[in-house]
Amino acid sequence: MTTPSPFPIEATAAEAQTAIRDEFAFFGDWSERYQYLIDLGRKLPDFPDAWKTEEHRLHGCQSMVWIVPQGDAGRLDFHAVSDSAIVSGLVYLALRVYSGRSAAEIIATDADYIADIGLAKHLSPTRSNGLAALLAFIRDRAQAALDGSAG
């Protein structure tokens, strides 16, 4: 059985991005920010081993990432986990912004927090590609939900 999702934490995706920006502003250097990312990753809810299948694996990541979407255009929840501590933190941030939101809000929300906290400059190319794959998966699911509800 899965642990209930803690997301959404903030009322809107925009508020989540503001909260992330404010939290990361507390840290003076990137070693502290990386440690915070690792700590956030540890807060991800339990992810059942039964979901760790090829079907749920996110391709485009160097580390192993599994993601399971649930819901419809009115509310999409994402459950995800990684075998990497830092990537788990990146997953946590993405879920904080996007999970538990409507498909329309997901599509309307660019991932500004990545640039706002300086993350893009501090990720390896493989982690940047993985983060892009994660965000693309979330947007694709939201678009599919919207397309499905239109017909």
C-alpha positions in Angstrom: 0.0 0.0 0.0 1.3 3.4 -0.8 1.7 6.3 1.6 -0.7 9.1 0.8 0.9 11.8 -1.3 1.9 14.9 0.6 1.3 16.9 -2.6 0.2 19.5 -3.2 1.8 21.3 -0.3 1.0 24.8 -1.6 -2.4 25.9 -3.1 -1.0 26.6 -6.6 2.0 25.7 -8.7 3.1 29.3 -8.7 3.1 29.4 -4.9 5.1 26.1 -4.8 7.7 27.7 -7.1 7.9 30.8 -4.9 8.3 28.6 -1.8 11.1 26.6 -3.4 12.9 29.9 -4.5 12.6 31.2 -0.9 13.8 28.0 0.7 16.9 27.8 -1.5 17.7 31.4 -0.9 18.5 30.5 2.7 21.6 28.5 1.6 24.8 30.3 1.0 26.5 27.8 -1.3 25.8 24.8 -3.5 27.1 22.2 -1.1 24.4 23.3 1.3 21.8 23.3 -1.5 22.8 19.8 -2.6 22.4 18.6 1.0 19.0 20.2 1.1 18.0 18.5 -2.2 19.1 15.1 -0.7 17.1 15.8 2.4 14.0 16.6 0.3 14.5 13.4 -1.7 14.2 11.5 1.6 10.7 13.0 2.1 9.3 11.3 -1.0 6.5 8.9 0.0 7.0 5.2 0.0 7.0 3.8 -3.6 5.9 0.2 -3.9 8.5 -2.2 -5.3 5.7 -3.6 -7.5 5.7 -0.3 -9.4 9.5 -0.5 -10.1 8.9 -2.0 -13.5 10.1 -1.2 -17.0 6.6 0.1 -17.8 7.0 2.9 -15.1 10.7 3.6 -15.8 11.5 7.1 -17.0 13.9 6.9 -19.9 16.4 9.7 -20.5 17.8 9.6 -16.9 21.2 8.1 -16.2 20.0 7.0 -12.7 16.9 4.8 -12.3 13.7 6.8 -12.0 10.2 5.3 -11.8 7.0 7.4 -12.1 3.4 6.5 -11.9 0.7 9.0 -12.9 -2.8 8.8 -11.5 -6.0 10.8 -12.0 -7.6 12.8 -14.8 -7.7 16.3 -16.2 -9.2 17.6 -13.0 -6.4 16.4 -10.8 -3.2 14.5 -11.7 -1.1 12.9 -9.0 2.4 11.6 -9.7 4.2 9.1 -7.6 8.0 8.8 -8.3 11.3 7.6 -6.9 14.9 7.4 -7.9 17.8 5.3 -6.9 19.9 8.5 -6.7 19.8 10.8 -3.6 20.2 14.0 -5.6 17.8 12.9 -8.3 15.2 12.0 -5.6 15.5 15.6 -4.5 14.9 16.8 -8.1 11.9 14.5 -8.3 10.6 15.9 -5.0 10.8 19.5 -6.3 9.0 18.6 -9.6 6.2 16.8 -7.7 5.9 19.7 -5.3 5.2 22.0 -8.2 3.1 19.7 -10.4 1.5 16.8 -8.5 -2.0 17.2 -7.3 -2.8 19.9 -9.8 -5.2 20.1 -12.7 -3.9 19.2 -16.2 -4.5 22.8 -17.3 -2.5 24.2 -14.4 0.4 21.8 -15.2 0.4 22.8 -18.8 0.2 26.6 -17.9 3.2 26.3 -15.5 6.7 26.6 -16.8 9.4 25.2 -14.4 10.8 28.6 -13.6 12.1 27.4 -10.2 15.0 25.6 -12.0 16.5 28.8 -13.2 15.3 30.8 -10.2 17.4 28.7 -7.8 20.4 28.4 -10.1 19.8 24.7 -10.5 20.4 24.6 -14.3 24.0 25.8 -13.9 24.8 23.2 -11.2 23.5 20.0 -12.7 25.6 17.7 -14.8 24.4 17.3 -18.4 23.0 13.8 -17.7 21.0 15.1 -14.7 19.8 18.1 -16.7 18.6 15.7 -19.4 16.9 13.5 -16.8 15.2 16.5 -15.3 14.0 17.6 -18.7 12.7 14.0 -19.3 10.8 14.1 -16.0 9.2 17.5 -16.7 8.3 16.4 -20.3 6.7 13.2 -18.9 4.6 15.3 -16.5 3.5 17.7 -19.3 2.8 14.9 -21.7 0.5 13.2 -19.2 -1.3 16.5 -18.5 -1.7 17.1 -22.2 -3.0 13.6 -22.7 -5.5 14.1 -19.9 -6.7 17.3 -21.4 -7.0 15.7 -24.8 -9.0 12.8 -23.3 -11.4 15.0 -21.5 -12.1 17.2 -24.6 -13.5 14.2 -26.5 
